[in-house]
Amino acid sequence: MRRAEVPLPEVDERDPFLVALGERVRSLRARKGMTRRDLAVASDVSERHLASLEGGVGNASVLILRQVAQALDGQIAELLGDETTASPEWLLIRDLLRNRSDDELRRGRLALAETYGEAGSLSARARRIALIGLRGAGKSSLGQRLAHAMDVPFVELNREIERVSGCGLAEIHNLLGPNAYRRYERRALEETIQLYPDAVIATPGGIVSDASNFNLLLSNCFTLWLKASPEEHMNRVIAQGDLRPMAGSGGAAASEAMDDLKRILAGRAPFYGKADISFDTTGKSPDECFAGLIALVQAAIKKTQ
């Protein structure tokens, strides 16, 4: 009598390097607020291939590149033409920063910004307050009230982007693409900084996705992260009449939309966290939010004087 075969336990044979690569791709995609389909269109890579890449089943040639890099006692970035490998000075700076804590890296970034004249003084930055965070956090509504209370102009950066581009945000994204949008975002931010020494600025949620634009914002504005729970973000956007987060039918679509929002928030939160101060609006009425916000801002500005 033939003995019944006992099934062996499943073993994850995916290479840890490919798994980590997939996680970085997925994290970066979430930070930029792109769906996998968006990325497929922008990169001209099939969704199926991207799913394999994000799932840790990437192209084996990446492993070959890693082997070559290791054999050369270097990093794979050096084979891929990373900017930080372009000169001896870049390599020496990168080595100094390796294994530093996040707080040490922040001090280094601020020191570099000051050395190259990229950073304004704290007292000057405090006159220009920039609100950052996801849609639905209250940047527009609270920003307008804050600007009125402080008797300074209120600037909606999205409207400035439309002004400098000469077309709507949807047209920029759909016809010109994300790179064009970031260029217009940069121009709008530069003009706003030049024109308004005193202002409250509501920024697009994805401004943290571009390091250059976010550096410009951090260096010239006193930044405030308006936080909220994913559920509150979703409810507020829908209450404003925007049903796009819930597009589709049935509970599955709603669940997927919430999962996407949570991934975007998780990907951007470390960057939003670079703000000078933060304020959580979850569970608060508009009046409660404003009272808490203006008290926080006034206290923070007082410390800079």
C-alpha positions in Angstrom: 0.0 0.0 0.0 1.4 3.4 -1.0 2.0 5.8 1.8 0.2 9.1 1.4 2.5 12.0 0.8 2.7 14.7 3.4 2.7 18.1 1.8 5.8 20.1 2.6 5.4 23.5 4.2 5.5 26.4 1.8 8.8 28.2 1.7 9.2 31.8 0.5 12.0 31.4 -2.0 11.9 35.1 -3.1 15.3 36.7 -2.8 15.4 39.2 0.1 17.0 41.8 -2.2 14.1 41.6 -4.7 11.6 41.8 -1.8 13.3 44.9 -0.5 13.4 46.4 -4.0 9.7 45.8 -4.4 8.9 47.4 -1.1 10.9 50.5 -2.0 9.0 50.8 -5.4 5.7 50.3 -3.6 6.6 52.9 -0.9 7.8 55.5 -3.4 4.6 55.0 -5.5 2.5 55.5 -2.4 4.4 58.6 -1.4 3.7 60.1 -4.9 0.1 59.2 -4.6 0.1 57.0 -7.7 -1.9 53.8 -8.3 -0.1 50.9 -10.0 -2.1 51.8 -13.1 -0.8 55.4 -13.0 2.8 54.1 -12.7 2.2 51.6 -15.6 1.1 54.5 -17.8 3.8 56.9 -16.8 6.6 54.3 -17.1 5.3 52.3 -20.1 5.7 49.2 -18.0 2.8 46.7 -17.8 0.8 46.5 -14.6 1.6 42.7 -14.5 5.3 43.4 -14.6 4.9 46.1 -11.9 2.9 43.7 -9.7 5.7 41.1 -10.0 8.3 43.7 -9.2 6.4 45.0 -6.1 5.8 41.4 -5.1 9.5 40.7 -4.9 9.7 38.8 -8.2 11.7 41.2 -10.2 14.0 40.8 -13.2 16.9 38.5 -12.4 19.3 40.9 -14.1 19.0 43.1 -11.1 20.6 40.3 -9.1 23.5 40.2 -11.6 24.0 43.9 -11.2 24.2 43.4 -7.5 26.7 40.6 -7.8 28.9 42.8 -10.1 28.6 45.7 -7.6 29.6 43.5 -4.7 32.5 42.1 -6.6 33.7 45.7 -7.2 33.3 46.5 -3.5 30.7 49.2 -4.3 27.0 49.9 -4.3 24.6 49.0 -7.1 23.8 52.7 -7.4 27.3 53.2 -8.8 26.5 51.0 -11.7 23.2 52.7 -12.3 24.6 56.2 -12.5 23.4 57.6 -9.2 24.2 61.3 -8.8 25.9 60.7 -5.5 28.6 58.6 -7.3 29.4 61.2 -9.9 32.5 62.7 -8.2 35.0 62.0 -5.4 33.4 64.8 -3.3 30.0 63.2 -3.6 31.4 59.9 -2.5 33.2 61.4 0.5 30.1 63.3 1.6 28.0 60.2 1.2 30.4 58.2 3.4 30.2 60.9 6.1 26.5 60.6 6.1 26.3 56.8 6.1 24.7 55.3 9.3 23.8 58.6 10.8 20.6 59.0 12.7 17.7 60.9 11.3 18.3 63.7 13.7 22.0 63.9 12.7 21.0 64.0 9.0 18.5 66.8 9.7 21.3 68.9 11.3 23.5 68.2 8.4 20.8 69.3 5.9 20.2 72.5 7.8 23.9 73.2 8.0 24.2 72.7 4.2 21.2 74.9 3.6 22.7 77.7 5.7 26.2 77.3 4.1 24.8 77.7 0.6 22.4 80.5 1.5 19.3 78.4 0.8 17.7 78.8 4.2 16.1 81.9 5.6 16.3 82.9 9.2 13.8 81.4 11.6 12.3 84.8 12.3 11.9 85.5 8.6 10.4 82.0 7.9 7.9 82.5 10.7 6.3 85.4 8.8 5.4 83.0 5.9 3.4 80.0 7.2 3.0 77.0 4.9 0.3 74.3 5.7 1.2 70.8 4.5 -0.7 67.5 4.6 -3.2 65.3 2.7 -6.4 66.6 1.1 -9.1 66.9 3.7 -6.8 68.0 6.5 -8.3 71.6 6.4 -5.4 73.4 4.7 -7.8 75.7 2.7 -10.5 76.3 5.3 -8.2 76.7 8.3 -5.6 78.5 6.2 -8.1 81.2 5.2 -9.2 81.8 8.8 -5.6 81.8 10.0 -4.6 84.4 7.3 -7.6 86.6 8.2 -6.7 86.4 11.9 -3.1 87.3 11.2 -4.0 90.0 8.7 -1.8 88.5 6.0 -2.6 87.3 2.4 -3.8 83.7 1.9 -2.3 81.8 -1.0 -3.6 78.6 -2.4 -0.6 77.2 -4.2 -2.8 75.0 -6.5 -4.4 78.2 -7.9 -0.9 79.7 -8.4 0.1 76.5 -10.3 -2.9 76.9 -12.6 -2.0 80.6 -13.1 1.6 80.0 -14.1 0.7 77.0 -16.3 -2.3 78.6 -18.0 -4.5 75.5 -17.5 -6.2 73.4 -14.8 -4.6 70.8 -12.6 -6.3 67.9 -14.3 -5.1 69.1 -17.7 -1.5 69.4 -16.4 -1.6 65.8 -15.1 -3.5 64.3 -18.0 -1.9 66.1 -20.9 1.6 67.1 -19.7 2.4 64.6 -17.0 3.9 64.7 -13.5 7.2 66.2 -14.5 5.6 69.2 -16.0 3.4 69.6 -12.9 6.4 69.6 -10.6 8.0 72.3 -12.8 4.9 74.5 -12.5 4.8 73.8 -8.8 8.4 75.0 -8.5 7.7 78.2 -10.4 4.5 78.9 -8.4 6.3 78.4 -5.1 9.3 80.6 -6.1 7.0 83.4 -7.2 4.9 83.1 -4.0 8.0 83.3 -1.8 9.3 86.3 -3.8 6.0 88.2 -3.7 4.8 87.4 -0.2 7.1 88.0 2.8 4.1 87.6 5.0 1.4 85.0 4.1 -0.4 81.8 4.9 0.2 79.2 2.1 -1.9 76.1 1.5 0.3 73.6 -0.3 -0.7 70.6 -2.5 -0.6 67.3 -0.6 2.1 65.9 -2.9 4.6 68.7 -2.5 6.7 66.4 -0.3 7.1 64.0 -3.3 9.6 66.3 -4.9 12.7 66.8 -2.8 13.8 70.0 -4.5 10.4 71.7 -4.1 10.0 70.5 -0.5 13.5 71.8 0.4 12.6 75.2 -1.0 9.4 75.2 1.1 11.2 74.1 4.3 14.0 76.7 3.8 11.7 79.7 3.2 8.5 78.9 5.2 7.5 78.0 8.7 5.8 74.7 8.0 2.9 73.3 9.8 1.6 69.7 9.2 -2.2 69.5 9.5 -2.8 65.9 10.5 -5.9 63.7 10.6 -6.8 60.1 10.6 -7.3 58.3 7.2 -11.0 57.9 8.0 -11.4 61.6 8.7 -9.5 62.5 5.5 -11.8 60.3 3.5 -15.0 61.6 5.1 -14.1 65.3 4.6 -13.2 64.9 1.0 -16.5 63.1 0.3 -18.4 65.8 2.3 -16.9 68.4 -0.1 -18.6 66.6 -2.9 -15.6 64.7 -4.3 -16.6 61.1 -4.8 -13.5 60.0 -6.6 -12.0 58.2 -3.6 -15.1 56.0 -3.6 -15.3 55.5 -7.3 -16.8 52.1 -8.2 -19.5 50.1 -6.6 -19.8 48.0 -3.5 -17.8 47.7 -0.3 -14.8 46.3 -2.1 -14.2 49.6 -3.9 -14.5 51.6 -0.7 -12.1 49.3 1.1 -9.6 49.6 -1.7 -9.8 53.4 -1.7 -9.2 53.4 2.1 -6.2 51.1 1.7 -4.8 53.4 -1.0 -5.2 56.4 1.2 -3.6 54.7 4.2 -0.6 53.7 2.0 -0.2 57.3 0.7 -0.4 58.7 4.2 2.2 56.1 5.5 4.5 56.9 2.6 4.3 60.7 3.1 4.1 60.9 6.9 7.9 60.8 7.4 8.2 63.8 5.1 5.3 65.7 6.6 7.0 65.0 9.9 9.8 67.4 8.8 7.5 70.3 9.4 8.4 72.8 12.2 5.2 72.0 14.1 2.1 69.8 13.6 -1.5 69.9 14.7 -4.0 67.0 14.7 -7.5 67.9 13.6 -9.0 64.5 14.1 -12.4 64.6 16.0 -12.4 68.4 16.3 -15.1 70.8 14.9 -13.9 73.6 12.6 -14.1 76.1 15.5 -12.1 73.8 17.8 -9.5 73.2 15.1 -9.1 76.9 14.5 -8.9 77.8 18.2 -6.2 75.1 18.8 -4.4 76.0 15.6 -4.0 79.7 16.1 -2.9 79.2 19.7 -0.2 76.8 18.5 0.9 79.2 15.8 1.1 82.2 18.1 3.1 80.3 20.6 5.5 79.0 18.0 6.0 82.5 16.4 6.6 84.0 19.8 9.5 81.6 20.4 11.2 82.8 17.1 11.1 86.5 18.1 
